[in-house]
Amino acid sequence: MKFTKELCGSRLEILIHQEWEFSDLIQKCFNIGIHFENKYSRFIKWNYLYALNKDKHAIIDEEFLSIIRLCLKVSDITQWYFDITIQPILEELWYWIEEKNNIKYSVWYKNIIINNNTIVLNNNASIDIWSVWKWYIVDKIYNLLSKHISKFSINFWWDIRIKWDKNIKLEDPLDDSKYIGSLDLSNNSLSSSSGNKRTFWNSHHLINPKNKSSENKIHAVFIQHKLTIFSDIFATALYVSPIEKSIEILSSIQWLEWMIIDIDWKIYKSNWFNFIHNKSKWK
């Protein structure tokens, strides 16, 4: 049984391998995504995130605090190749804004200050958590479904988490009608980042905060972990890193399995990333 929902400009797909009536449960799953979008989407005016970016301070609850703390930690681990304060860059490159101005801003994750139950954005910083919303939604839906269902999968815009023994095909990062190989993803999650999904002119949505531009030095990054919370955030961060820096960072993180494909289709991967490539792609 397949259930789909358009959320956050993407498609959430839940596949259940049991014959039963799940409509109420599935609606609860979709409500998780709807709640998150309504609260944190940068495209919904007057929501929580809009007010924070406008006022530069807000009361922070446990949900948002856990998200921010993880983002800041990953910024440290990846040596600032991940930064949720890139929101003004995205607006300049692509996303529309109603109130344009010439106010100077700072892209620097350490402008985010947590003080007790308050979050403060210094130096006119603004936050965009579009790069991390999928893992949060996927993992919360997974936890809900696991209480009731033994076999299912969640696919949210190439963030996949599976509860059963499953071999999946990996999409070609340059042609989504083809695949480059397969991977055993039994009871695990997989996230990928590539520059061809959200493009605009000569740029895309994956921004290097150090040079404030899109990167195009690799075709794709694939990260595998039990939790989508880790696979997704590192896939985003390491796509924009120089490949040698990505390998250095990933080699120091023993609990992630990974694969990087560079622009010459050379594969770099960890020992336990069980990728079986489509041989015709590498003739």
N, C-alpha and C positions, 0 to 999 in steps of 0.2 A: 504494500500500500504506500503510495507516494502522496505527500502533502507539500505544497509550495506556497510561499508568501513573499511578495515584494516588500523589502525593508531596506531603509538606508541607501536607496539607490541601487540595491543588489537583490539577488534572489536567494532566499533561504529554502532549502529542500530537505525534508525529513523522509527517510525511507524506512518503513517498519516491516519486518519479516515475520509477522504473525497475523492471523486472521481474527480480528476483533473489532469492536467499535471504539475508536479512539478520538472521536471528534472533540469531546470536552478537554481531554488531555492535550491534544494538539493546539487547541485554542489557548490554553495556558502557556504553551511553548511560544506561540506567536506573540502573546501578550508581553512576554519577557523582552522580546525585540522591540515591540511598540513602545514600551516604557522607556527603554534605553534611548531610542531614537527621539522621542518627545523631550527627553531631559537633556540630551547631550548633542544632538545634531546641530551643527553650525548653520544649517540652512533653515532652522525653525526660529523665527524671531520671538524674542521675549522669553525664551526658555532659560533653564539654569545656566547653561554655558554662555548664551548670549549675554546674560546679565553679568556674569563673571568677567568676560572679556571687555565689556563696556565699563564696568565700575572698578575693575582691577582688584576686587576683593569679594569674598563671599564666605558664608558658613559652609564648612565641608563635612559631609556625612561619611560613615564608614565605607560605604560603597565606593564613592569617588576617591576617598583617601587611599584605599588599597590600590586602585588603578594608578593614581599619581605616583605613589611610592614605587610601584613596579617600573613605571616609565622612567623615573629618575634613576633607579638602579641600573636599568639597561643602558641609559645614556652614559653612566659611569663605565660599565663593563665594555661597551663598544667604543669608548674613547671619543664620545660626542659624534658618532655617526648616526645617532638616533636622537631626535629632539621633537617634542610635541609643541614647541613654540614656533614652528615653521608656518603657522597659519597665515601671517601676512604675505609670505612668499607665494603660497598657493593662490591667494586672492590676486596678487599681481600677475601671476602667470596665467590663471584660468578662471577661477571661481568668481562669480559676480558678487559685487557688494553694492548696497544702495547708498551708503554714505561714504563716498571717497573723500580722502583728506591727505594732507601732506605731513602728517604727524610722524616723527621719527620713531622707529621701533627697534627693539633689540631681540635677535634670535639667539637665545642662550638659556638652556634649561635651568641654570642656577638662578635665573630670575624668578623661579617659582619658589615661594617661601611658605612653609607650613608652620603655623604658630597655634598650638593647641587645637581648637576646632575651627580655625580660620585659614583660608588660603589667600595669599597675596601675590599679585603679579607685578614685579618691579620693572622699571625702565620701559613702560608701555608694552610689555610682552602680552601676547595673546596665545591661547591654547587651542589646539585642534587635536581631538582624540579619534579622528576618523581612521587613523592607522592602527588602532587597537580595539575598536568596537566589536569586531567579528569574534575574536577569541572569547571575550567576556560573554557574549550572547550564546555562543556554541557550548561553552563549558557549563553555563547555567542550565541550558536546555538538556544537555547530556545528564546532568545530575538529577533533573526531574524525571526524564524518561527511564533512567536506570532503576528507579524505584518500582516500575510497573512492567517494563519490557526487557526481554532477554537478548534480542537481536535487532539492531537498528543502525542507521548511519545518518549523520548530519553533514550537509554540504552547504556552506555559506560563502559564496564567491571565492572558491578554491581553498577555503579552510575546511578541512574534512576531519571529522572524528567518528570512529567506528567502534561499535560493540558487537563484534563477532569475528570469525576468521574470514578474512577478505583480502583478495589480491586486486589492486586497482591499476588502471592505466594512467600514466602521466602525460598530460597534454603537451604538445609541442608549443613552446613559448612564442613562436612566430606564426603559428597557424593552428588555431583552435579546432580545426576539422581533422587534425592528425594527432598521433601520439608518438612519443619517443621511447616508450618502454613501459615496464610494469614494476610494481612494488608490493611487497607483502605488508599490509597495514593492519594486521589483525590486532584488535583491541588497542588501537593507537590513534594518534592524530597526525595530520600532515598539513603544513601550510607552505605556500609558494608565493614568490614575488617575481614579477617580470614587468618590463616597461611598456608592454603593448596593450594593457587592459584599459587604462584611463589616460588617453593621449589627447593632446591639444597642441596644434601647430608642430613645433619641433621638440616639445617637452612632454613629460608625463608626471604622474602624481608622486613618484618616489624621489624625494629631494635630499640632496646632500646638504646638511645644515652648515657645513664649513665653507662651501663655495656658493651656496644658495641656488643651486641649479640641479636639473635632472641628470642622472648618471646613465650611461649607455655602454658600459665596459663589459657587461656580462649579459647573457641571455636570461638566466633564471637562477634563483636560489630555492632549494627545497629543504625544509626543516621538519624533522620527525621527533615527536615526544609524546608521552602519555597524555599530557594536558595541552590543549590548544593555546592556553594562556602563554606558554613558552614558545611553542612552534611559530605562532604568528608574529609575535613581537620581534623575534630574532630574524625571521625571514625578511621583514620590513627593514630592520636596521642594517643587515649585512648585504642587502642588495646594493646600497649606495656606498659601501666601503670599498676601497681598493682591494682587489682579490687577495693579494698577499696579506693584507691586514685582516680580512675576513677569515682566512685560513688560520692565522695566528690566534685570533679571538676564539674561533670555534674549537681549535685544538686544545685550548685551555678549559673548555667547558665539557666535562666528561659525560654529562647526562643528556646531551643532544646528539642525535644522528642527523647527518646533513649531506647535501650534494650541491655543488655549484657547477654550472655550465657556462664557460666563457664565450666570447663572441666568435671564437674559432671552433666552437663545439668540443673543446677539451673538457673532460670531466674531472672534477676534484670531489672526493667524497670520504666520509668516515668509514671505518671498517665494517660497521654493522648496518649500514644503509643498504638494504638488499635490493638494489635496483638491477633489473634485467633489461638491457637496452634493446631497442629495435635495431637490429644489425644493419638494415638497409639505410638507416639514418647516418651511420658512420662508415659507409663503404669508402 
